[in-house]
Amino acid sequence: MTKLVILDSYALTPGDLDWSGLRALADEVEEYPRTAYDQLAGRIGDADFAVLNKGHIDEAVLAQCPKL
């Protein structure tokens, strides 16, 4: 089972992008309007894919996301 997490979706106006291509890559999709740095690892820790716009994923976060 693959999981896609979309972070910071507020940065896109609904209808600007067609997410269907990305959604087709995963069995499970979670979407969050905003994600603070301290929420990153908890939200993407078991994800296979992550899409972000405003956040920053560093080595400390990646170390907690073995599938990403």
Residue, then its C-alpha position, 0 to 999 in steps of 0.5 A: m500500500t502506498k501513501l501520498v501526503i500533500l502538505d501546504s495545499y492552501a498555497l494552491t487555489p482550488g482548480d489550479l492543478d489537477w491532482s489526479g495524476l499524483r493521486a493515481l500513484a497512491d492507495e492512500v492520500e492525506e492532504y493538509p492545508r498547512t504544516a509547521y516544521d514540527q508537524l512534518a515527521g508526524r505527517i510524512g513518517d510513513a509516507d512513500f511520497a510527499v508534496l510540499n510548497k512552503g515547508h522545508i524537509d531537512e536531514a533530521v526530518l528525513a531520518q524519521c521517514p524511512k519510506l520517503 
